Amino acid sequence: QVQLVESGGGLVQAGGSLKLVCIISGRTFRRDVMSWFRQAPGKEREFVASINQSGTGTNYEDSVKGRFTISRENAKNTVYLQMSGLKPEDTAVYYCHTHGTAYWGQGTQVTVSS
């Protein structure tokens, strides 16, 4: 059974930082490209960042470039999203996703106050 479990969300003031964590079980994690998505109220789910299997290649949505960093630890079956310089428009539920599959986490809420 494949499970993706996110944690690390919360309430933070604008300009603050949070680190999201996603632990994956039930798959050979090191073979998977991993992504973070987010969904704000009333909006569609959108891509935030992705990382390749070895961690040497990353991609970011334009609005988070220079503020967010995706990383992974294959030995721990874990992917991270370090978020800094947070803005109110970053408020959303953040989801971990195994690229090319139907596997999603349950989401973790990030709320940025102005």
Contacts in CASP RR format, 6 or more apart in sequence:
PFRMAT RR
TARGET T0000
AUTHOR 0000-0000-0000
METHOD contacts of the structure
MODEL  1
QVQLVESGGGLVQAGGSLKLVCIISGRTFRRDVMSWFRQAPGKEREFVAS
INQSGTGTNYEDSVKGRFTISRENAKNTVYLQMSGLKPEDTAVYYCHTHG
TAYWGQGTQVTVSS
1 25 0 8 1.000
1 26 0 8 1.000
2 24 0 8 1.000
2 25 0 8 1.000
2 26 0 8 1.000
2 27 0 8 1.000
2 98 0 8 1.000
2 101 0 8 1.000
2 103 0 8 1.000
3 24 0 8 1.000
3 25 0 8 1.000
3 26 0 8 1.000
3 105 0 8 1.000
4 22 0 8 1.000
4 23 0 8 1.000
4 24 0 8 1.000
4 96 0 8 1.000
4 97 0 8 1.000
4 98 0 8 1.000
4 103 0 8 1.000
4 104 0 8 1.000
4 105 0 8 1.000
4 106 0 8 1.000
5 22 0 8 1.000
5 23 0 8 1.000
5 25 0 8 1.000
5 105 0 8 1.000
5 106 0 8 1.000
6 20 0 8 1.000
6 21 0 8 1.000
6 22 0 8 1.000
6 94 0 8 1.000
6 95 0 8 1.000
6 96 0 8 1.000
6 105 0 8 1.000
6 106 0 8 1.000
6 107 0 8 1.000
6 108 0 8 1.000
7 20 0 8 1.000
7 21 0 8 1.000
7 22 0 8 1.000
7 108 0 8 1.000
8 18 0 8 1.000
8 19 0 8 1.000
8 20 0 8 1.000
8 21 0 8 1.000
8 108 0 8 1.000
9 18 0 8 1.000
9 20 0 8 1.000
9 94 0 8 1.000
9 108 0 8 1.000
9 109 0 8 1.000
9 110 0 8 1.000
10 18 0 8 1.000
10 108 0 8 1.000
10 109 0 8 1.000
10 110 0 8 1.000
10 111 0 8 1.000
11 111 0 8 1.000
11 112 0 8 1.000
11 113 0 8 1.000
12 18 0 8 1.000
12 86 0 8 1.000
12 110 0 8 1.000
12 111 0 8 1.000
12 112 0 8 1.000
12 113 0 8 1.000
13 112 0 8 1.000
13 113 0 8 1.000
14 85 0 8 1.000
14 86 0 8 1.000
14 87 0 8 1.000
14 88 0 8 1.000
14 112 0 8 1.000
14 113 0 8 1.000
14 114 0 8 1.000
15 84 0 8 1.000
15 85 0 8 1.000
15 86 0 8 1.000
15 87 0 8 1.000
15 112 0 8 1.000
16 84 0 8 1.000
16 85 0 8 1.000
16 86 0 8 1.000
16 112 0 8 1.000
17 82 0 8 1.000
17 83 0 8 1.000
17 84 0 8 1.000
17 85 0 8 1.000
17 86 0 8 1.000
18 83 0 8 1.000
18 86 0 8 1.000
18 110 0 8 1.000
19 80 0 8 1.000
19 81 0 8 1.000
19 82 0 8 1.000
19 83 0 8 1.000
20 36 0 8 1.000
20 80 0 8 1.000
20 81 0 8 1.000
20 82 0 8 1.000
20 83 0 8 1.000
20 94 0 8 1.000
20 96 0 8 1.000
20 108 0 8 1.000
20 110 0 8 1.000
21 78 0 8 1.000
21 79 0 8 1.000
21 80 0 8 1.000
22 34 0 8 1.000
22 36 0 8 1.000
22 78 0 8 1.000
22 79 0 8 1.000
22 80 0 8 1.000
22 81 0 8 1.000
22 96 0 8 1.000
22 105 0 8 1.000
23 76 0 8 1.000
23 77 0 8 1.000
23 78 0 8 1.000
24 32 0 8 1.000
24 34 0 8 1.000
24 77 0 8 1.000
24 78 0 8 1.000
24 79 0 8 1.000
24 96 0 8 1.000
24 98 0 8 1.000
25 77 0 8 1.000
27 98 0 8 1.000
27 103 0 8 1.000
29 74 0 8 1.000
29 77 0 8 1.000
30 53 0 8 1.000
30 74 0 8 1.000
31 53 0 8 1.000
32 53 0 8 1.000
32 98 0 8 1.000
32 99 0 8 1.000
32 101 0 8 1.000
33 50 0 8 1.000
33 51 0 8 1.000
33 52 0 8 1.000
33 53 0 8 1.000
33 98 0 8 1.000
33 99 0 8 1.000
33 100 0 8 1.000
34 50 0 8 1.000
34 51 0 8 1.000
34 70 0 8 1.000
34 72 0 8 1.000
34 79 0 8 1.000
34 96 0 8 1.000
34 97 0 8 1.000
34 98 0 8 1.000
34 99 0 8 1.000
35 47 0 8 1.000
35 48 0 8 1.000
35 49 0 8 1.000
35 50 0 8 1.000
35 51 0 8 1.000
35 96 0 8 1.000
35 97 0 8 1.000
35 98 0 8 1.000
35 99 0 8 1.000
36 48 0 8 1.000
36 49 0 8 1.000
36 50 0 8 1.000
36 70 0 8 1.000
36 79 0 8 1.000
36 81 0 8 1.000
36 94 0 8 1.000
36 95 0 8 1.000
36 96 0 8 1.000
36 97 0 8 1.000
37 45 0 8 1.000
37 46 0 8 1.000
37 47 0 8 1.000
37 48 0 8 1.000
37 94 0 8 1.000
37 95 0 8 1.000
37 97 0 8 1.000
38 45 0 8 1.000
38 46 0 8 1.000
38 48 0 8 1.000
38 90 0 8 1.000
38 92 0 8 1.000
38 93 0 8 1.000
38 94 0 8 1.000
38 95 0 8 1.000
38 110 0 8 1.000
39 45 0 8 1.000
39 46 0 8 1.000
39 92 0 8 1.000
39 93 0 8 1.000
39 95 0 8 1.000
40 89 0 8 1.000
40 91 0 8 1.000
40 92 0 8 1.000
40 93 0 8 1.000
43 92 0 8 1.000
45 95 0 8 1.000
46 61 0 8 1.000
47 61 0 8 1.000
48 60 0 8 1.000
48 61 0 8 1.000
48 64 0 8 1.000
48 68 0 8 1.000
48 81 0 8 1.000
48 94 0 8 1.000
49 58 0 8 1.000
49 59 0 8 1.000
49 60 0 8 1.000
49 61 0 8 1.000
49 64 0 8 1.000
49 68 0 8 1.000
49 70 0 8 1.000
49 81 0 8 1.000
50 58 0 8 1.000
50 59 0 8 1.000
50 70 0 8 1.000
50 99 0 8 1.000
51 57 0 8 1.000
51 58 0 8 1.000
51 70 0 8 1.000
51 71 0 8 1.000
51 72 0 8 1.000
51 79 0 8 1.000
52 58 0 8 1.000
53 74 0 8 1.000
55 71 0 8 1.000
55 72 0 8 1.000
58 69 0 8 1.000
58 70 0 8 1.000
60 66 0 8 1.000
60 68 0 8 1.000
60 70 0 8 1.000
63 89 0 8 1.000
64 83 0 8 1.000
64 90 0 8 1.000
67 83 0 8 1.000
67 84 0 8 1.000
67 85 0 8 1.000
67 86 0 8 1.000
68 81 0 8 1.000
68 82 0 8 1.000
68 83 0 8 1.000
68 84 0 8 1.000
69 80 0 8 1.000
69 81 0 8 1.000
69 82 0 8 1.000
70 79 0 8 1.000
70 80 0 8 1.000
70 81 0 8 1.000
70 82 0 8 1.000
71 79 0 8 1.000
71 80 0 8 1.000
71 82 0 8 1.000
72 78 0 8 1.000
72 79 0 8 1.000
72 80 0 8 1.000
73 80 0 8 1.000
79 96 0 8 1.000
81 94 0 8 1.000
83 90 0 8 1.000
83 110 0 8 1.000
86 110 0 8 1.000
86 112 0 8 1.000
87 112 0 8 1.000
88 112 0 8 1.000
88 113 0 8 1.000
88 114 0 8 1.000
89 112 0 8 1.000
90 110 0 8 1.000
90 112 0 8 1.000
91 110 0 8 1.000
91 111 0 8 1.000
91 112 0 8 1.000
92 109 0 8 1.000
92 110 0 8 1.000
93 107 0 8 1.000
93 108 0 8 1.000
93 109 0 8 1.000
93 110 0 8 1.000
94 107 0 8 1.000
94 108 0 8 1.000
94 109 0 8 1.000
94 110 0 8 1.000
95 104 0 8 1.000
95 105 0 8 1.000
95 107 0 8 1.000
96 104 0 8 1.000
96 105 0 8 1.000
96 107 0 8 1.000
97 103 0 8 1.000
97 104 0 8 1.000
97 105 0 8 1.000
END
